[in-house]
Amino acid sequence: MKRRLFSSALLSASTWLSAPVAWAQAALFKSGKDYMTLERPVATEAGAGKIEVIEFFWYSCPHCNAFEPSFAQWVKNAPKDVVVRRIPVSFRDDFAPQQRLFFTIEAMNLMETLHPKVFAAIHVEKLMLNTDASVLAWAEKQGVDKAKFNDIYKSFGVATKLKRAVQLQNEFKVEGVPSLGVAGRYYIDGTMAGSMDRALKVAESLIAQSRTSPAIAPTAKK
């Protein structure tokens, strides 16, 4: 699959594997076939003893919309040493308003209530939400503090997160969405794994393997 195309995925919730089963499954999953091992590992933000899993997504992607319920359940069942981050991608300039929307609701601690509503607004209500004006108008209708939302949406902090999101997208060589980054070392998408349901199983096996070798911590800023 070429870059900027979207994975044909999907869908059911995955059950967590026990360690022996995970290792047995790992023998079935091959680097370069079912997942990609990064040539240059990416620093994670998970902390010592934790394993980071990143979901790369785009709100307007129908496959991401279909994957969201399964992934949300997977996150709820994740072991305590797994830290999940969601990163909105930017394959074009007009993706930026949705990136800002995501990082704003995250900063306002409204992920649980508004994250699924964004998907519904786009895929059920057929709203585009691809301009600053449309995003701000939608947010106001959700009953959030308009001034606070607007300030965070246009803040330096959110702008910095947008830049980091693009950096991560490039470091993981994201080919499409939805896709997963595991432990700063591995990239998985529905095309490679065969489906996003199977991609979650691949992720589980890589998580089990990663417990034996620590991830790279972020370098201190000078």
C-alpha positions as CSV (number, residue, x, y, z in Angstrom):
1,M,0.0,0.0,0.0
2,K,1.3,3.4,-0.9
3,R,1.7,6.3,1.5
4,R,-1.4,8.4,2.0
5,L,-3.8,5.6,1.2
6,F,-5.9,4.1,3.9
7,S,-5.8,0.6,5.2
8,S,-8.6,-1.7,4.3
9,A,-9.2,-3.0,7.8
10,L,-11.3,-4.2,10.2
11,L,-12.9,-5.0,13.0
12,S,-13.6,-7.1,16.2
13,A,-12.4,-6.6,19.7
14,S,-9.2,-8.5,20.6
15,T,-8.7,-10.6,23.7
16,W,-5.4,-10.2,25.5
17,L,-3.0,-13.1,25.1
18,S,-1.2,-14.7,28.0
19,A,2.6,-14.5,27.8
20,P,3.2,-18.1,26.6
21,V,0.5,-17.8,23.9
22,A,1.8,-14.4,22.9
23,W,5.3,-15.8,22.3
24,A,3.8,-18.7,20.4
25,Q,1.8,-16.3,18.3
26,A,5.0,-14.2,17.7
27,A,6.5,-17.1,15.8
28,L,3.6,-16.7,13.3
29,F,4.2,-13.0,12.8
30,K,7.1,-12.0,10.6
31,S,8.9,-8.7,10.4
32,G,8.6,-7.3,6.8
33,K,5.4,-9.3,6.3
34,D,3.0,-8.8,9.2
35,Y,4.7,-5.7,10.6
36,M,7.7,-3.5,10.0
37,T,10.7,-3.2,12.3
38,L,12.0,0.3,12.2
39,E,15.6,0.8,11.2
40,R,15.9,3.6,13.7
41,P,13.9,3.2,16.9
42,V,11.8,6.1,18.0
43,A,12.0,7.5,21.6
44,T,8.8,6.9,23.6
45,E,7.1,8.8,26.3
46,A,5.8,5.8,28.2
47,G,8.3,5.9,31.1
48,A,10.4,3.2,32.7
49,G,8.8,-0.3,32.7
50,K,6.1,0.8,30.4
51,I,5.4,-0.1,26.7
52,E,4.0,2.5,24.4
53,V,1.4,1.8,21.8
54,I,0.4,4.6,19.4
55,E,-2.7,4.6,17.2
56,F,-2.3,6.7,14.1
57,F,-5.7,7.8,12.8
58,W,-7.6,10.5,10.9
59,Y,-11.2,11.4,12.0
60,S,-12.5,11.5,8.4
61,C,-11.1,8.0,7.6
62,P,-14.0,5.5,7.4
63,H,-11.7,2.7,8.4
64,C,-10.6,4.6,11.5
65,N,-14.3,5.2,12.4
66,A,-15.0,1.5,12.0
67,F,-11.9,0.5,14.1
68,E,-12.6,3.0,16.9
69,P,-15.0,0.8,19.0
70,S,-12.8,-2.2,18.8
71,F,-9.7,-0.2,19.7
72,A,-11.4,1.6,22.5
73,Q,-12.4,-1.7,24.1
74,W,-8.8,-3.0,23.5
75,V,-7.5,0.0,25.4
76,K,-9.8,-0.6,28.3
77,N,-8.5,-4.2,28.6
78,A,-4.8,-3.3,28.1
79,P,-2.4,-4.4,30.9
80,K,-1.2,-1.8,33.3
81,D,2.3,-1.6,31.7
82,V,0.9,-0.6,28.3
83,V,0.5,3.1,27.7
84,V,-1.7,4.1,24.7
85,R,-1.4,7.3,22.8
86,R,-3.5,8.5,19.9
87,I,-1.8,10.5,17.2
88,P,-3.9,12.3,14.4
89,V,-2.0,12.2,11.1
90,S,-1.6,15.0,8.6
91,F,-1.2,13.7,5.0
92,R,-2.4,17.1,3.7
93,D,-2.6,20.6,5.0
94,D,-6.4,20.4,5.4
95,F,-5.9,17.7,8.1
96,A,-4.6,20.3,10.5
97,P,-8.0,21.5,11.9
98,Q,-8.9,18.0,13.0
99,Q,-5.4,17.5,14.5
100,R,-6.0,20.8,16.5
101,L,-9.5,19.5,17.5
102,F,-8.1,16.3,18.9
103,F,-5.3,17.9,20.9
104,T,-7.7,20.5,22.2
105,I,-10.2,18.1,23.5
106,E,-7.3,16.0,24.9
107,A,-6.0,19.1,26.8
108,M,-9.5,19.8,28.1
109,N,-9.8,16.3,29.4
110,L,-12.9,15.7,27.2
111,M,-11.6,12.7,25.3
112,E,-14.1,10.2,26.8
113,T,-17.1,12.3,25.8
114,L,-16.0,14.2,22.7
115,H,-13.6,11.9,20.8
116,P,-16.4,9.4,19.8
117,K,-18.7,12.4,19.0
118,V,-16.2,13.7,16.5
119,F,-16.4,10.4,14.6
120,A,-20.2,10.5,14.8
121,A,-20.3,14.1,13.6
122,I,-18.3,13.3,10.5
123,H,-19.5,9.8,9.6
124,V,-23.2,10.0,10.8
125,E,-24.1,13.7,10.7
126,K,-21.9,14.1,7.5
127,L,-20.1,17.2,8.8
128,M,-16.7,17.9,7.2
129,L,-15.0,19.5,10.2
130,N,-12.0,20.4,8.0
131,T,-11.8,24.1,8.7
132,D,-11.1,26.1,11.8
133,A,-14.5,27.8,11.6
134,S,-16.4,24.5,11.3
135,V,-14.5,22.9,14.2
136,L,-15.1,25.9,16.5
137,A,-18.8,26.0,15.6
138,W,-19.2,22.3,16.3
139,A,-17.3,22.5,19.6
140,E,-19.6,25.4,20.7
141,K,-22.6,23.2,20.0
142,Q,-21.2,20.5,22.4
143,G,-21.6,22.9,25.3
144,V,-17.9,23.4,25.9
145,D,-16.5,26.7,27.1
146,K,-16.1,28.6,23.8
147,A,-13.4,31.0,24.9
148,K,-11.3,28.3,26.6
149,F,-11.6,25.9,23.6
150,N,-10.6,28.7,21.2
151,D,-7.6,29.7,23.3
152,I,-6.3,26.1,23.5
153,Y,-7.1,25.4,19.9
154,K,-4.9,28.3,18.8
155,S,-2.3,27.9,21.5
156,F,1.5,27.4,21.1
157,G,1.1,24.1,23.0
158,V,-1.3,22.6,20.5
159,A,0.9,23.9,17.6
160,T,3.9,22.1,19.1
161,K,1.9,18.9,19.4
162,L,0.9,19.2,15.7
163,K,4.6,19.4,14.8
164,R,5.4,16.4,17.0
165,A,2.6,14.4,15.5
166,V,3.9,14.9,12.0
167,Q,7.4,14.0,13.2
168,L,6.1,10.7,14.7
169,Q,4.1,10.0,11.6
170,N,7.3,10.3,9.6
171,E,9.5,8.4,12.0
172,F,7.2,5.5,12.0
173,K,6.9,5.7,8.2
174,V,3.1,5.7,8.4
175,E,1.6,4.4,5.2
176,G,-2.0,4.6,6.0
177,V,-4.6,4.8,8.8
178,P,-5.6,3.2,11.1
179,S,-2.2,1.9,12.0
180,L,-0.1,1.2,15.2
181,G,3.3,1.9,16.5
182,V,4.6,-0.4,19.2
183,A,7.4,0.3,21.7
184,G,9.1,2.8,19.4
185,R,10.3,-0.1,17.3
186,Y,7.5,-1.6,15.2
187,Y,4.9,-0.4,12.8
188,I,1.7,-2.3,11.9
189,D,-1.2,-1.5,9.6
190,G,-4.3,-3.4,8.3
191,T,-2.7,-4.0,4.9
192,M,0.4,-5.7,6.3
193,A,-1.4,-7.6,9.0
194,G,-4.4,-8.5,6.8
195,S,-6.9,-6.7,9.0
196,M,-6.9,-4.4,12.0
197,D,-8.2,-7.2,14.2
198,R,-5.1,-9.2,13.3
199,A,-3.0,-6.1,13.7
200,L,-4.1,-6.0,17.3
201,K,-2.9,-9.6,17.7
202,V,0.4,-8.7,16.2
203,A,0.7,-5.8,18.6
204,E,0.0,-8.0,21.5
205,S,2.8,-10.4,20.5
206,L,5.2,-7.5,20.0
207,I,4.2,-6.1,23.4
208,A,5.1,-9.4,25.0
209,Q,8.4,-9.4,23.3
210,S,9.1,-5.8,24.2
211,R,8.9,-6.6,27.9
212,T,12.3,-8.3,27.7
213,S,14.0,-5.2,26.2
214,P,13.3,-1.6,27.3
215,A,12.2,1.1,24.9
216,I,14.3,4.1,24.2
217,A,13.4,7.0,26.5
218,P,13.1,10.5,25.1
219,T,16.3,12.6,25.1
220,A,16.4,15.7,27.3
221,K,15.8,19.0,25.6
222,K,18.8,21.3,25.7
